[in-house]
Amino acid sequence: MQFTYIFLMASNITSKEENYSAWYNDIALKADLAENSAVRGCMVIKPYGCSLWENMRDILDKMFKKTGHVNAYFPLFIPKSFFSREASHVDGFAKECAVVTHYRLKNSADNKGIVVDESAKLEEELIVRPTSETIIWNTYKNWIQSYRDLPVLCNQWANVVRWEMRTRLFLRTAEFLWQEGHTAHATAEEALAETERMINIYADFAQNYMAMPVIKGRKSANERFAGALDTYCIEALMQDGKALQAGTSHFLGQNFAKAFDVKFLNKENQLDYVWATSWGVSTRLIGALIMVHSDNNGLVLPPKIAPLQVVIVPVYKDLDTLAKISAIAERIKVDLESKNISVKYDDRDSYRSGWKFNEYEVKGVPVRITIGPRDLENEQVEICRRDTLEKQLVSQATLTSTVEDLLSQIQENLFNKAAQFQQNNIRKADTWEEFTQILEKHGGFVSAHWDGTTQTEEIIKEKTKATIRCIPFDNPQEDGKCILTGKPSKERVLFAKAY
Amino acid sequence: MQFTYIFLMASNITSKEENYSAWYNDIALKADLAENSAVRGCMVIKPYGCSLWENMRDILDKMFKKTGHVNAYFPLFIPKSFFSREASHVDGFAKECAVVTHYRLKNSADNKGIVVDESAKLEEELIVRPTSETIIWNTYKNWIQSYRDLPVLCNQWANVVRWEMRTRLFLRTAEFLWQEGHTAHATAEEALAETERMINIYADFAQNYMAMPVIKGRKSANERFAGALDTYCIEALMQDGKALQAGTSHFLGQNFAKAFDVKFLNKENQLDYVWATSWGVSTRLIGALIMVHSDNNGLVLPPKIAPLQVVIVPVYKDLDTLAKISAIAERIKVDLESKNISVKYDDRDSYRSGWKFNEYEVKGVPVRITIGPRDLENEQVEICRRDTLEKQLVSQATLTSTVEDLLSQIQENLFNKAAQFQQNNIRKADTWEEFTQILEKHGGFVSAHWDGTTQTEEIIKEKTKATIRCIPFDNPQEDGKCILTGKPSKERVLFAKAY
């Protein structure tokens, strides 16, 4: 047996302080989450990133189903004419649409390559869905005749395409994965209740699984979804002080029902248009996850969604010792797995233990267990938690319960740390000077009065790059003056620079 | 409280004997599995169909992961130039490609509608993936340097598009859902072993979950995947005597590694091209499922993949009786669910029990439990199995174990029935006359000698529409003469007309 050690440097991750944007990119790449593909703006989600997304998807899917939703699948393509039916919707998406115009390739006349067959031109162009309201409401027309057919509570897990000019892994890509819920209701009240139910589910998921504190609220008119009467959102704060919209839930009123002529016979036997909501979260959440918890050593993952919760690494000099360590490691693995903890025992002989330590640190595995010759003697192991990098020696006899507790502690600690950071970074501003100084000096959220007009919002954005992230749901009502115009205002809103 | 009974006719499903194709379509539509969309050739997979697909996906996904595979996600779009790199691959797919040529829409000059913005033309057209070998092997080039990076065992769950001219729900649609595995290996032997492993997994899934007997074998050169050196397949027999290819696993040799220049340093420190496989099954399996088991009353589903295994329907005349039935039904539901059986109690007062019986029969729910006033007195229920439509009275005390047994029996019965049908429909032909008579009179598989040439295969196809479905793996070797040319042959192959 030949020992083949591979000597590699610790992954060089740019520090946050040096270059936040490079730090983000390094983590996405070096933690093996994703990479850029040969196709402009499209990413490859690598196995580790895909496993993380599957965990997030499965948890959300259960939450959706528990609240009565079902999954369906609608076409990837949307006829161009469908887009024109809802005026503000087409305005919102027309500039970033991938358009299919032909359905065949052929060999070129000079036989030098393959070209588009001009004789196979579509009569009507097809848009690769950027979102599916139009094709879905065209379908609902056939599903809904009477109040008995309502509510319709469908969700779809799908890929969508928005032709972004400047892209970044997870945060802004031409193609991304998401879920989009599209529901149909008999009354405005019911639709509004659904809009709220779903933003609450997103907040629950963000906080209790991603350990990411969020602020729930509604968008200003200017920031609403194209075609919505009201947009609810959850906003999270990244470590660089910029906000990130992590999920949205839209009250669409009767806009799409009118655009696609979807009427139903109500209990009073009268025809009325159907009320709608739509709501979605996407792989963008992985970008948020990276930025909320990670450090200069790499990714940090909350245990509840980590693809791998515990890794066991043997430290040894000879194969005889490895055999003894392996016997114990396999037993530990079985014990932990019986508690539904995911465990990998990495006994690869072609990599050194130091290389492995680094690998799992960069990938953010919450708990590492190390077993060496000394631990064999003392019937103990060393455990290291990824969030604080603290190590401790633990008796093999009590290991399982210690690890269980530790995973809970890590989950809690990550949330508390992020919540503290968020709380420290919501600052009140009562003058324009305070407002701009906070944005320049600290970033974060600025809680300030605003006169309620889109015009003012746009001037503020132009001058500071800050936008209204949301009008929090639990906002106290108080008299004040708009930060820019001095006009009267009844409540503060949250401004921030955002992703 | 007002009783609102809805009187509806039993769903009119065309009988198989009258019009097999209409029967198929009726079941897909009336069992609420899918429907045609407004987009040519694209279907909407409805919630019931989607739930069925998710069950199938989850079982397969577990089988893939258990054998060491991981999921990843690759771009929807493939640059046109990638296709040209592997000559036979482009020949196979060029004629059915959806092509993206532009990335923006705009308002028309006359302001009368929305048009493609000609100034936003792509430099290189993008193909909506019909299969992902090219984009994936272009990615693998960066993942694989040494034998230590091998094997790469990736799978992806995705949508793909093939521009079919004549489409049918599930069987042949422009867009469909599937999984595509793409693996990379250090040796031809390893890649061949993987090709075989995956066709065995597909056969296991088809037989033990879908209750669908299949014949495993290899394709003739003519029927191979575009770019493969060898294609293994599973073939199933539909009730109309036509075969359906239910899954394929391809040995790709070094073709794609050469096309995308993917080399690795082997253990002897020499550069070599990587060996490849790819394998996939799609929503087409749902089409197979419909055709293998269903009858003139509607869909029949094997319990192991049914979205709903048991439905409980109350029969009552007054709400007082309903309340008593509900108490028992809820208890039964809890008991069955504790055994991991999925149960729905349909106590909707707006539909009659007869309407419900029909509904669940059409949808193929394996077991129906009926509870009426008499059953309350006698502490019994009536159960009806969907496969044979047999009814029996069962004591409430022993119901759970009876239903558990019954679900196993139904699963087994469906497989045995289909296996018997398949066995009865494999016929040997030793002369051209026998061959054509069997195809005309019975359909099914015809086991016959063939001289091994593509030319002969094509003449046979032209004359009879039958193709070589596969050369079975466990084929006995025997001397014989080609059914068409009389030339010597060493083994029989299976011919059939196919979907």
Contacts between the chains, C-beta under 8 A, distances in Angstrom:
chain1	res1	chain2	res2	distance
A	6	B	148	7.7
A	35	B	139	7.9
A	35	B	142	7.6
A	37	B	74	7.1
A	37	B	75	4.9
A	37	B	135	7.0
A	37	B	139	6.6
A	38	B	79	6.4
A	38	B	82	7.5
A	38	B	135	7.0
A	38	B	138	5.4
A	38	B	139	7.6
A	39	B	75	4.5
A	39	B	77	4.9
A	39	B	78	7.2
A	39	B	79	6.3
A	39	B	126	6.8
A	39	B	135	7.2
A	42	B	75	3.7
A	42	B	76	7.1
A	42	B	77	6.2
A	43	B	75	7.5
A	44	B	72	6.9
A	44	B	73	7.1
A	44	B	74	5.5
A	44	B	75	6.9
A	44	B	139	5.5
A	45	B	72	6.2
A	45	B	73	3.9
A	46	B	72	5.8
A	47	B	70	3.9
A	47	B	71	6.5
A	47	B	72	5.0
A	47	B	154	6.6
A	50	B	70	7.3
A	50	B	71	4.7
A	50	B	72	5.1
A	50	B	73	5.6
A	51	B	70	7.0
A	51	B	71	7.0
A	53	B	73	7.9
A	54	B	71	6.7
A	70	B	47	3.9
A	70	B	50	7.3
A	70	B	51	7.0
A	71	B	47	6.5
A	71	B	50	4.8
A	71	B	51	7.0
A	71	B	54	6.7
A	72	B	44	6.9
A	72	B	45	6.1
A	72	B	46	5.8
A	72	B	47	5.0
A	72	B	50	5.1
A	73	B	44	7.1
A	73	B	45	3.9
A	73	B	50	5.6
A	73	B	53	7.9
A	73	B	177	6.7
A	74	B	37	7.1
A	74	B	44	5.5
A	75	B	37	4.9
A	75	B	38	8.0
A	75	B	39	4.5
A	75	B	42	3.7
A	75	B	43	7.5
A	75	B	44	6.9
A	75	B	175	6.1
A	76	B	42	7.1
A	76	B	128	7.5
A	76	B	159	5.7
A	76	B	161	6.9
A	76	B	175	5.2
A	77	B	39	4.9
A	77	B	42	6.2
A	77	B	98	7.6
A	77	B	175	7.2
A	78	B	39	7.2
A	79	B	38	6.4
A	79	B	39	6.3
A	80	B	105	7.1
A	80	B	114	6.4
A	80	B	116	7.9
A	81	B	113	7.9
A	82	B	38	7.5
A	83	B	105	7.2
A	83	B	114	6.2
A	84	B	113	5.8
A	84	B	114	4.9
A	90	B	105	7.7
A	90	B	114	6.0
A	94	B	104	7.1
A	94	B	105	4.1
A	94	B	106	6.5
A	94	B	107	7.9
A	94	B	114	6.2
A	95	B	104	5.6
A	95	B	105	7.4
A	95	B	106	7.8
A	96	B	103	7.4
A	96	B	104	7.1
A	97	B	103	6.9
A	97	B	104	6.4
A	97	B	105	5.2
A	98	B	77	7.7
A	98	B	100	4.9
A	98	B	102	7.8
A	98	B	103	5.7
A	98	B	126	7.5
A	99	B	100	6.4
A	99	B	101	6.7
A	99	B	102	4.3
A	99	B	103	7.0
A	99	B	104	7.7
A	99	B	105	6.8
A	99	B	116	5.5
A	100	B	98	4.9
A	100	B	99	6.4
A	100	B	100	5.4
A	100	B	101	7.7
A	100	B	128	6.8
A	101	B	99	6.6
A	101	B	100	7.7
A	101	B	101	4.6
A	101	B	102	6.7
A	101	B	116	7.0
A	102	B	98	7.8
A	102	B	99	4.3
A	102	B	101	6.7
A	103	B	96	7.4
A	103	B	97	6.9
A	103	B	98	5.6
A	103	B	99	6.9
A	103	B	163	4.2
A	104	B	94	7.1
A	104	B	95	5.6
A	104	B	96	7.1
A	104	B	97	6.4
A	104	B	99	7.7
A	104	B	163	6.9
A	105	B	80	7.1
A	105	B	83	7.2
A	105	B	90	7.7
A	105	B	94	4.1
A	105	B	95	7.4
A	105	B	97	5.2
A	105	B	99	6.8
A	105	B	127	7.4
A	106	B	94	6.5
A	106	B	95	7.8
A	107	B	94	7.9
A	113	B	81	7.9
A	113	B	84	5.8
A	114	B	80	6.4
A	114	B	83	6.2
A	114	B	84	4.9
A	114	B	90	6.0
A	114	B	94	6.2
A	116	B	80	7.8
A	116	B	99	5.5
A	116	B	101	7.0
A	116	B	125	5.8
A	125	B	116	5.8
A	126	B	39	6.8
A	126	B	98	7.5
A	127	B	105	7.4
A	128	B	76	7.5
A	128	B	100	6.8
A	128	B	128	7.3
A	135	B	37	7.0
A	135	B	38	7.0
A	135	B	39	7.2
A	138	B	38	5.4
A	139	B	35	7.9
A	139	B	37	6.6
A	139	B	38	7.6
A	139	B	44	5.5
A	142	B	35	7.6
A	148	B	6	7.9
A	148	B	350	6.2
A	154	B	47	6.6
A	158	B	159	7.6
A	159	B	76	5.7
A	159	B	158	7.6
A	159	B	159	6.9
A	161	B	76	6.9
A	163	B	103	4.2
A	163	B	104	6.9
A	175	B	75	6.1
A	175	B	76	5.2
A	175	B	77	7.3
A	177	B	73	6.7
A	350	B	148	6.1
